[in-house]
Amino acid sequence: MSRTSALLIALVALSPVAEAQQKPFGGYPNADMQYCAALSDLYIRYVGRSETGPRTPVTPDVVGGVALAQCKQESTVAQAIPVLERKLLDARFTLPPRS
């Protein structure tokens, strides 16, 4: 193996570690994204899935799916938070604390 190949492999292997160390709040660039990620986790785990199983024909919640996608982008996270909060409150869940 050439020195260049070994260096390239090492850089690729270490790049996720370096990227995670640069972002505060566990990999999220701001507190809103961290809060939106917590809402997303609750929504996916308890509200966004059918309890009857993956083979049951269920109409997906498009609005919830869009909000989940918006949580991943810093520019649209402010639009996603109220949607996910409403979905969780409608399902009678307590919202996680917002830091």
MMTF fields as JSON, N, C-alpha, C and O atoms, coordinates in Angstrom:
{
  "mmtfVersion": "1.0.0",
  "mmtfProducer": "UNKNOWN",
  "numBonds": 395,
  "numAtoms": 396,
  "numGroups": 99,
  "numChains": 1,
  "numModels": 1,
  "chainsPerModel": [1],
  "groupsPerChain": [99],
  "chainIdList": ["A"],
  "bondAtomList": [4, 2, 8, 6, 12, 10, 16, 14, 20, 18, 24, 22, 28, 26, 32, 30, 36, 34, 40, 38, 44, 42, 48, 46, 52, 50, 56, 54, 60, 58, 64, 62, 68, 66, 72, 70, 76, 74, 80, 78, 84, 82, 88, 86, 92, 90, 96, 94, 100, 98, 104, 102, 108, 106, 112, 110, 116, 114, 120, 118, 124, 122, 128, 126, 132, 130, 136, 134, 140, 138, 144, 142, 148, 146, 152, 150, 156, 154, 160, 158, 164, 162, 168, 166, 172, 170, 176, 174, 180, 178, 184, 182, 188, 186, 192, 190, 196, 194, 200, 198, 204, 202, 208, 206, 212, 210, 216, 214, 220, 218, 224, 222, 228, 226, 232, 230, 236, 234, 240, 238, 244, 242, 248, 246, 252, 250, 256, 254, 260, 258, 264, 262, 268, 266, 272, 270, 276, 274, 280, 278, 284, 282, 288, 286, 292, 290, 296, 294, 300, 298, 304, 302, 308, 306, 312, 310, 316, 314, 320, 318, 324, 322, 328, 326, 332, 330, 336, 334, 340, 338, 344, 342, 348, 346, 352, 350, 356, 354, 360, 358, 364, 362, 368, 366, 372, 370, 376, 374, 380, 378, 384, 382, 388, 386, 392, 390],
  "bondOrderList": [1, 1, 1, 1, 1, 1, 1, 1, 1, 1, 1, 1, 1, 1, 1, 1, 1, 1, 1, 1, 1, 1, 1, 1, 1, 1, 1, 1, 1, 1, 1, 1, 1, 1, 1, 1, 1, 1, 1, 1, 1, 1, 1, 1, 1, 1, 1, 1, 1, 1, 1, 1, 1, 1, 1, 1, 1, 1, 1, 1, 1, 1, 1, 1, 1, 1, 1, 1, 1, 1, 1, 1, 1, 1, 1, 1, 1, 1, 1, 1, 1, 1, 1, 1, 1, 1, 1, 1, 1, 1, 1, 1, 1, 1, 1, 1, 1, 1],
  "groupList": [{"groupName": "MET", "atomNameList": ["N", "CA", "C", "O"], "elementList": ["N", "C", "C", "O"], "formalChargeList": [0, 0, 0, 0], "bondAtomList": [1, 0, 2, 1, 3, 2], "bondOrderList": [1, 1, 2], "singleLetterCode": "M", "chemCompType": "L-PEPTIDE LINKING"}, {"groupName": "SER", "atomNameList": ["N", "CA", "C", "O"], "elementList": ["N", "C", "C", "O"], "formalChargeList": [0, 0, 0, 0], "bondAtomList": [1, 0, 2, 1, 3, 2], "bondOrderList": [1, 1, 2], "singleLetterCode": "S", "chemCompType": "L-PEPTIDE LINKING"}, {"groupName": "ARG", "atomNameList": ["N", "CA", "C", "O"], "elementList": ["N", "C", "C", "O"], "formalChargeList": [0, 0, 0, 0], "bondAtomList": [1, 0, 2, 1, 3, 2], "bondOrderList": [1, 1, 2], "singleLetterCode": "R", "chemCompType": "L-PEPTIDE LINKING"}, {"groupName": "THR", "atomNameList": ["N", "CA", "C", "O"], "elementList": ["N", "C", "C", "O"], "formalChargeList": [0, 0, 0, 0], "bondAtomList": [1, 0, 2, 1, 3, 2], "bondOrderList": [1, 1, 2], "singleLetterCode": "T", "chemCompType": "L-PEPTIDE LINKING"}, {"groupName": "ALA", "atomNameList": ["N", "CA", "C", "O"], "elementList": ["N", "C", "C", "O"], "formalChargeList": [0, 0, 0, 0], "bondAtomList": [1, 0, 2, 1, 3, 2], "bondOrderList": [1, 1, 2], "singleLetterCode": "A", "chemCompType": "L-PEPTIDE LINKING"}, {"groupName": "LEU", "atomNameList": ["N", "CA", "C", "O"], "elementList": ["N", "C", "C", "O"], "formalChargeList": [0, 0, 0, 0], "bondAtomList": [1, 0, 2, 1, 3, 2], "bondOrderList": [1, 1, 2], "singleLetterCode": "L", "chemCompType": "L-PEPTIDE LINKING"}, {"groupName": "ILE", "atomNameList": ["N", "CA", "C", "O"], "elementList": ["N", "C", "C", "O"], "formalChargeList": [0, 0, 0, 0], "bondAtomList": [1, 0, 2, 1, 3, 2], "bondOrderList": [1, 1, 2], "singleLetterCode": "I", "chemCompType": "L-PEPTIDE LINKING"}, {"groupName": "VAL", "atomNameList": ["N", "CA", "C", "O"], "elementList": ["N", "C", "C", "O"], "formalChargeList": [0, 0, 0, 0], "bondAtomList": [1, 0, 2, 1, 3, 2], "bondOrderList": [1, 1, 2], "singleLetterCode": "V", "chemCompType": "L-PEPTIDE LINKING"}, {"groupName": "PRO", "atomNameList": ["N", "CA", "C", "O"], "elementList": ["N", "C", "C", "O"], "formalChargeList": [0, 0, 0, 0], "bondAtomList": [1, 0, 2, 1, 3, 2], "bondOrderList": [1, 1, 2], "singleLetterCode": "P", "chemCompType": "L-PEPTIDE LINKING"}, {"groupName": "GLU", "atomNameList": ["N", "CA", "C", "O"], "elementList": ["N", "C", "C", "O"], "formalChargeList": [0, 0, 0, 0], "bondAtomList": [1, 0, 2, 1, 3, 2], "bondOrderList": [1, 1, 2], "singleLetterCode": "E", "chemCompType": "L-PEPTIDE LINKING"}, {"groupName": "GLN", "atomNameList": ["N", "CA", "C", "O"], "elementList": ["N", "C", "C", "O"], "formalChargeList": [0, 0, 0, 0], "bondAtomList": [1, 0, 2, 1, 3, 2], "bondOrderList": [1, 1, 2], "singleLetterCode": "Q", "chemCompType": "L-PEPTIDE LINKING"}, {"groupName": "LYS", "atomNameList": ["N", "CA", "C", "O"], "elementList": ["N", "C", "C", "O"], "formalChargeList": [0, 0, 0, 0], "bondAtomList": [1, 0, 2, 1, 3, 2], "bondOrderList": [1, 1, 2], "singleLetterCode": "K", "chemCompType": "L-PEPTIDE LINKING"}, {"groupName": "PHE", "atomNameList": ["N", "CA", "C", "O"], "elementList": ["N", "C", "C", "O"], "formalChargeList": [0, 0, 0, 0], "bondAtomList": [1, 0, 2, 1, 3, 2], "bondOrderList": [1, 1, 2], "singleLetterCode": "F", "chemCompType": "L-PEPTIDE LINKING"}, {"groupName": "GLY", "atomNameList": ["N", "CA", "C", "O"], "elementList": ["N", "C", "C", "O"], "formalChargeList": [0, 0, 0, 0], "bondAtomList": [1, 0, 2, 1, 3, 2], "bondOrderList": [1, 1, 2], "singleLetterCode": "G", "chemCompType": "PEPTIDE LINKING"}, {"groupName": "TYR", "atomNameList": ["N", "CA", "C", "O"], "elementList": ["N", "C", "C", "O"], "formalChargeList": [0, 0, 0, 0], "bondAtomList": [1, 0, 2, 1, 3, 2], "bondOrderList": [1, 1, 2], "singleLetterCode": "Y", "chemCompType": "L-PEPTIDE LINKING"}, {"groupName": "ASN", "atomNameList": ["N", "CA", "C", "O"], "elementList": ["N", "C", "C", "O"], "formalChargeList": [0, 0, 0, 0], "bondAtomList": [1, 0, 2, 1, 3, 2], "bondOrderList": [1, 1, 2], "singleLetterCode": "N", "chemCompType": "L-PEPTIDE LINKING"}, {"groupName": "ASP", "atomNameList": ["N", "CA", "C", "O"], "elementList": ["N", "C", "C", "O"], "formalChargeList": [0, 0, 0, 0], "bondAtomList": [1, 0, 2, 1, 3, 2], "bondOrderList": [1, 1, 2], "singleLetterCode": "D", "chemCompType": "L-PEPTIDE LINKING"}, {"groupName": "CYS", "atomNameList": ["N", "CA", "C", "O"], "elementList": ["N", "C", "C", "O"], "formalChargeList": [0, 0, 0, 0], "bondAtomList": [1, 0, 2, 1, 3, 2], "bondOrderList": [1, 1, 2], "singleLetterCode": "C", "chemCompType": "L-PEPTIDE LINKING"}],
  "groupTypeList": [0, 1, 2, 3, 1, 4, 5, 5, 6, 4, 5, 7, 4, 5, 1, 8, 7, 4, 9, 4, 10, 10, 11, 8, 12, 13, 13, 14, 8, 15, 4, 16, 0, 10, 14, 17, 4, 4, 5, 1, 16, 5, 14, 6, 2, 14, 7, 13, 2, 1, 9, 3, 13, 8, 2, 3, 8, 7, 3, 8, 16, 7, 7, 13, 13, 7, 4, 5, 4, 10, 17, 11, 10, 9, 1, 3, 7, 4, 10, 4, 6, 8, 7, 5, 9, 2, 11, 5, 5, 16, 4, 2, 12, 3, 5, 8, 8, 2, 1],
  "groupIdList": [1, 2, 3, 4, 5, 6, 7, 8, 9, 10, 11, 12, 13, 14, 15, 16, 17, 18, 19, 20, 21, 22, 23, 24, 25, 26, 27, 28, 29, 30, 31, 32, 33, 34, 35, 36, 37, 38, 39, 40, 41, 42, 43, 44, 45, 46, 47, 48, 49, 50, 51, 52, 53, 54, 55, 56, 57, 58, 59, 60, 61, 62, 63, 64, 65, 66, 67, 68, 69, 70, 71, 72, 73, 74, 75, 76, 77, 78, 79, 80, 81, 82, 83, 84, 85, 86, 87, 88, 89, 90, 91, 92, 93, 94, 95, 96, 97, 98, 99],
  "secStructList": [7, 7, 2, 2, 2, 2, 2, 2, 2, 2, 2, 2, 2, 2, 2, 2, 2, 2, 2, 2, 2, 2, 1, 2, 2, 2, 2, 7, 1, 1, 2, 2, 2, 2, 2, 2, 2, 2, 2, 2, 2, 2, 0, 0, 0, 0, 0, 1, 1, 7, 6, 6, 7, 6, 6, 1, 7, 7, 7, 7, 7, 2, 2, 2, 2, 2, 2, 2, 2, 2, 6, 6, 1, 6, 6, 6, 2, 2, 2, 2, 2, 2, 2, 2, 2, 2, 2, 2, 2, 2, 6, 6, 7, 7, 7, 7, 7, 7, 7],
  "xCoordList": [0.846, 0.0, 0.89, 1.85, 0.557, 1.377, 1.078, 0.053, 1.98, 1.834, 0.609, -0.082, 0.346, -0.803, -2.111, -3.03, -2.206, -3.418, -3.651, -4.783, -2.592, -2.717, -3.161, -3.969, -2.638, -3.013, -4.471, -5.192, -4.896, -6.283, -7.249, -8.287, -6.926, -7.763, -7.837, -8.907, -6.731, -6.705, -7.547, -8.254, -7.478, -8.276, -9.767, -10.559, -10.152, -11.567, -12.064, -13.18, -11.255, -11.659, -11.788, -12.638, -10.976, -10.979, -11.9, -12.14, -12.417, -13.22, -14.51, -14.831, -15.274, -16.464, -16.127, -16.892, -14.989, -14.58, -14.276, -14.695, -13.562, -13.222, -14.467, -14.588, -15.384, -16.62, -17.472, -18.035, -17.583, -18.384, -17.781, -18.513, -16.461, -15.825, -16.01, -15.927, -16.258, -16.406, -17.788, -17.927, -18.812, -20.182, -20.545, -20.326, -21.095, -21.534, -22.852, -23.457, -23.302, -24.596, -24.728, -25.77, -23.742, -23.87, -24.006, -24.685, -23.39, -23.427, -24.44, -24.496, -25.237, -26.211, -25.67, -25.165, -25.768, -25.135, -25.798, -25.16, -27.038, -27.657, -28.703, -29.049, -29.194, -30.137, -31.471, -32.109, -31.902, -33.163, -33.08, -34.032, -31.95, -31.798, -31.737, -32.232, -31.136, -31.081, -32.49, -32.853, -33.272, -34.652, -35.499, -36.307, -35.314, -36.064, -35.701, -36.56, -34.451, -34.041, -34.71, -35.105, -34.837, -35.521, -37.0, -37.563, -37.63, -39.028, -39.17, -40.108, -38.238, -38.268, -38.173, -38.893, -37.278, -37.124, -38.429, -38.848, -39.062, -40.346, -41.409, -42.163, -41.466, -42.476, -42.295, -43.26, -41.072, -40.809, -41.108, -41.693, -40.713, -40.876, -42.327, -42.74, -43.104, -44.435, -45.614, -46.699, -45.435, -46.568, -46.509, -47.524, -45.368, -45.239, -45.318, -45.344, -45.356, -45.422, -46.729, -47.356, -47.122, -48.309, -47.93, -46.883, -48.764, -48.498, -48.89, -48.54, -49.618, -50.086, -49.061, -49.225, -48.024, -46.96, -46.715, -47.534, -45.583, -45.199, -46.03, -46.046, -46.716, -47.467, -48.911, -49.624, -49.339, -50.695, -50.777, -49.942, -51.789, -51.894, -52.31, -53.457, -51.39, -51.63, -51.244, -50.194, -52.071, -51.74, -50.674, -50.872, -49.548, -48.491, -48.887, -49.649, -48.377, -48.619, -47.591, -46.44, -48.016, -47.105, -46.6, -45.427, -47.465, -47.067, -45.983, -45.003, -46.161, -45.14, -43.838, -42.757, -43.936, -42.734, -41.963, -40.733, -42.69, -42.032, -41.333, -40.207, -41.995, -41.391, -40.13, -39.149, -40.15, -38.954, -37.811, -36.671, -38.098, -37.064, -36.562, -35.371, -37.459, -37.06, -36.167, -35.364, -36.289, -35.446, -33.975, -33.108, -33.693, -32.306, -31.579, -30.37, -32.302, -31.681, -31.846, -32.948, -30.772, -30.796, -31.72, -32.311, -31.851, -32.66, -34.169, -34.939, -34.606, -36.037, -36.463, -37.623, -35.553, -35.869, -36.934, -37.728, -36.961, -37.946, -39.369, -40.317, -39.532, -40.856, -41.285, -42.481, -40.343, -40.651, -41.044, -41.883, -40.46, -40.686, -42.163, -42.662, -42.895, -44.307, -45.16, -46.114, -44.819, -45.581, -45.399, -46.373, -44.151, -43.894, -44.438, -44.946, -44.332, -44.91, -46.414, -46.939, -47.109, -48.561, -48.901, -49.838, -48.148, -48.404, -48.244, -49.058, -47.207, -46.967, -48.013, -48.486, -48.376, -49.4, -50.763, -51.518, -51.083, -52.339, -52.378, -53.446, -51.209, -51.124, -50.958, -50.716, -51.093, -51.034, -49.655, -49.55, -48.625, -47.262, -46.777, -47.174, -45.922, -45.279, -44.056, -43.27, -43.904, -42.771, -41.489, -41.513, -40.369, -39.093, -38.726, -39.201, -37.888, -37.477, -36.649, -35.853, -36.845, -36.111, -35.014, -35.278, -33.776, -32.65, -32.252, -31.323],
  "yCoordList": [-1.174, 0.0, 1.235, 1.33, 2.16, 3.358, 4.3, 4.188, 5.204, 6.163, 7.058, 7.41, 7.421, 8.26, 7.54, 8.146, 6.269, 5.496, 5.373, 5.502, 5.126, 5.002, 6.324, 6.334, 7.423, 8.73, 9.044, 9.584, 8.707, 8.94, 8.121, 8.634, 6.872, 6.017, 6.573, 6.577, 7.031, 7.589, 8.862, 9.072, 9.705, 10.934, 10.637, 11.285, 9.683, 9.322, 8.716, 9.003, 7.893, 7.235, 8.23, 8.051, 9.253, 10.205, 11.395, 12.147, 11.598, 12.792, 12.865, 13.964, 11.799, 11.935, 12.324, 13.041, 11.858, 12.199, 13.685, 14.348, 14.208, 15.625, 16.483, 17.524, 16.068, 16.828, 16.859, 17.903, 15.753, 15.694, 16.55, 17.095, 16.68, 17.478, 18.969, 19.752, 19.38, 20.791, 21.321, 22.518, 20.484, 20.933, 20.804, 19.748, 21.856, 21.762, 21.021, 20.672, 20.78, 20.158, 18.777, 18.48, 17.942, 16.575, 16.472, 15.568, 17.358, 17.273, 18.2, 18.273, 18.907, 19.839, 21.252, 21.603, 22.073, 23.391, 24.402, 25.387, 24.194, 25.146, 24.449, 23.291, 25.168, 24.585, 24.229, 23.254, 25.009, 24.692, 23.349, 22.569, 23.084, 21.801, 20.648, 19.556, 20.887, 19.853, 19.549, 18.386, 20.588, 20.416, 19.733, 18.856, 20.132, 19.526, 18.039, 17.214, 17.712, 16.306, 15.499, 14.353, 16.093, 15.405, 15.206, 14.148, 16.232, 16.095, 15.023, 14.226, 15.01, 14.023, 12.605, 11.709, 12.41, 11.075, 10.601, 9.46, 11.481, 11.118, 10.846, 9.878, 11.696, 11.55, 10.232, 9.499, 9.94, 8.701, 7.484, 6.511, 7.534, 6.375, 6.088, 4.929, 7.14, 6.901, 7.338, 6.768, 8.312, 8.861, 8.532, 8.166, 8.653, 8.557, 7.17, 7.028, 6.156, 4.771, 4.134, 4.51, 3.167, 2.393, 1.336, 0.7, 1.144, 0.114, -1.274, -2.277, -1.335, -2.627, -3.345, -4.531, -2.67, -3.329, -2.695, -1.916, -3.029, -2.382, -2.813, -2.099, -3.945, -4.434, -3.949, -4.194, -3.266, -2.754, -1.512, -0.615, -1.448, -0.255, 0.966, 1.068, 1.869, 3.065, 4.268, 4.263, 5.278, 6.495, 7.244, 7.551, 7.541, 8.246, 9.689, 10.299, 10.214, 11.601, 12.466, 12.575, 13.067, 13.848, 15.082, 15.434, 15.735, 16.944, 16.602, 17.335, 15.498, 15.068, 14.697, 14.996, 14.051, 13.687, 14.891, 14.9, 15.913, 17.145, 17.813, 18.293, 17.842, 18.442, 17.695, 18.313, 16.376, 15.595, 15.965, 16.1, 16.131, 16.511, 17.929, 18.205, 18.819, 20.199, 20.293, 21.22, 19.356, 19.367, 19.15, 19.509, 18.582, 18.27, 19.441, 19.374, 20.511, 21.673, 22.879, 23.172, 23.562, 24.695, 25.808, 26.52, 25.965, 27.056, 26.82, 27.78, 25.577, 25.289, 24.714, 24.342, 24.638, 24.02, 24.813, 24.222, 26.124, 26.942, 26.653, 26.831, 26.215, 25.868, 24.479, 24.212, 23.606, 22.226, 22.082, 21.245, 22.873, 22.721, 22.847, 21.971, 23.885, 23.97, 22.821, 22.402, 22.317, 21.198, 19.948, 19.276, 19.637, 18.434, 18.589, 17.629, 19.802, 20.027, 19.767, 19.108, 20.269, 20.078, 18.607, 18.11, 17.901, 16.464, 15.693, 14.821, 16.004, 15.304, 15.677, 14.808, 16.947, 17.358, 16.765, 16.382, 16.686, 16.061, 14.581, 14.031, 13.943, 12.535, 12.365, 11.261, 13.484, 13.507, 13.153, 12.472, 13.618, 13.439, 14.711, 15.809, 14.568, 15.69, 16.057, 15.188, 17.335, 17.771, 17.718, 17.941, 17.426, 17.422, 18.857, 19.81, 19.005, 20.362, 21.026, 20.374, 22.3, 23.059, 23.836, 24.636, 23.604, 24.282, 25.537, 26.222],
  "zCoordList": [0.0, 0.0, 0.0, 0.764, -0.857, -0.942, 0.219, 0.892, 0.426, 1.517, 1.3, 2.256, 0.055, -0.271, 0.043, 0.595, -0.295, -0.014, 1.48, 1.946, 2.235, 3.675, 4.302, 5.231, 3.798, 4.304, 3.989, 4.828, 2.789, 2.395, 3.249, 3.666, 3.51, 4.353, 5.775, 6.384, 6.294, 7.649, 7.733, 8.72, 6.715, 6.72, 6.651, 7.336, 5.847, 5.735, 7.036, 7.468, 7.654, 8.898, 10.05, 10.923, 10.066, 11.172, 10.952, 11.897, 9.776, 9.499, 10.323, 10.775, 10.558, 11.412, 12.841, 13.485, 13.345, 14.705, 14.793, 15.742, 13.828, 13.84, 13.673, 14.319, 12.826, 12.614, 13.868, 14.195, 14.576, 15.797, 16.897, 17.724, 16.923, 17.951, 17.715, 18.662, 16.48, 16.17, 16.512, 16.763, 16.533, 16.764, 18.235, 18.828, 18.84, 20.234, 20.344, 19.33, 21.562, 21.846, 21.228, 20.643, 21.329, 20.848, 19.341, 18.855, 18.591, 17.142, 16.491, 15.264, 17.271, 16.705, 16.863, 17.929, 15.813, 15.863, 16.798, 17.169, 17.185, 18.114, 18.982, 18.75, 19.973, 20.934, 20.285, 20.682, 19.288, 18.607, 17.893, 17.911, 17.27, 16.58, 17.572, 17.292, 18.719, 19.747, 20.264, 20.439, 20.505, 20.973, 19.897, 20.202, 18.662, 17.562, 17.421, 17.109, 17.647, 17.595, 18.702, 18.487, 19.884, 20.988, 20.664, 20.942, 20.071, 19.665, 18.588, 18.614, 17.648, 16.571, 17.113, 16.67, 18.074, 18.666, 19.301, 19.103, 20.06, 20.677, 19.62, 19.723, 18.613, 17.569, 16.819, 16.603, 16.43, 15.685, 16.545, 16.068, 17.797, 18.671, 19.031, 19.071, 19.294, 19.847, 18.98, 19.099, 18.129, 17.391, 15.904, 15.311, 15.316, 13.873, 13.295, 12.072, 14.1, 13.625, 14.023, 15.013, 13.233, 13.573, 14.596, 14.473, 15.594, 16.598, 16.107, 16.729, 14.992, 14.506, 13.655, 13.366, 13.252, 12.509, 11.159, 10.67, 10.555, 9.303, 8.1, 7.097, 8.155, 6.999, 6.958, 5.985, 8.004, 8.043, 7.166, 7.285, 6.276, 5.43, 6.251, 6.686, 6.453, 7.244, 6.393, 5.751, 6.385, 5.675, 6.461, 7.637, 5.825, 6.558, 6.855, 6.106, 7.924, 8.303, 7.571, 7.995, 6.485, 5.649, 6.381, 6.266, 7.125, 7.849, 8.877, 9.019, 9.586, 10.545, 9.856, 10.362, 8.711, 7.963, 7.465, 7.481, 7.021, 6.581, 7.768, 7.638, 8.908, 10.102, 10.515, 10.928, 10.407, 10.73, 9.802, 10.248, 8.524, 7.562, 7.841, 7.699, 8.233, 8.523, 9.75, 9.855, 10.678, 11.878, 11.557, 12.354, 10.426, 10.071, 9.427, 9.208, 9.12, 8.495, 9.402, 9.865, 9.648, 10.57, 10.079, 10.892, 8.783, 8.245, 8.406, 8.363, 8.588, 8.683, 10.033, 10.205, 10.976, 12.263, 13.03, 13.762, 12.874, 13.585, 13.115, 13.88, 11.879, 11.371, 11.833, 11.952, 12.09, 12.46, 13.923, 14.256, 14.791, 16.231, 16.607, 17.313, 16.179, 16.576, 16.05, 16.705, 14.878, 14.304, 15.152, 15.494, 15.491, 16.295, 17.71, 18.29, 18.271, 19.603, 19.575, 20.472, 18.567, 18.472, 18.298, 18.923, 17.451, 17.237, 18.544, 18.849, 19.317, 20.579, 21.63, 22.363, 21.712, 22.671, 22.321, 23.214, 21.029, 20.606, 20.983, 21.253, 20.999, 21.384, 22.895, 23.382, 23.637, 25.099, 25.671, 26.691, 25.009, 25.51, 26.162, 25.772, 27.153, 27.785, 26.951, 26.574, 26.67, 25.865, 26.669, 27.879, 26.023, 26.751, 27.135, 26.518, 28.148, 28.545, 27.452, 26.776, 27.293, 26.274, 26.959, 27.856, 26.539, 27.196, 26.483, 26.91]
}
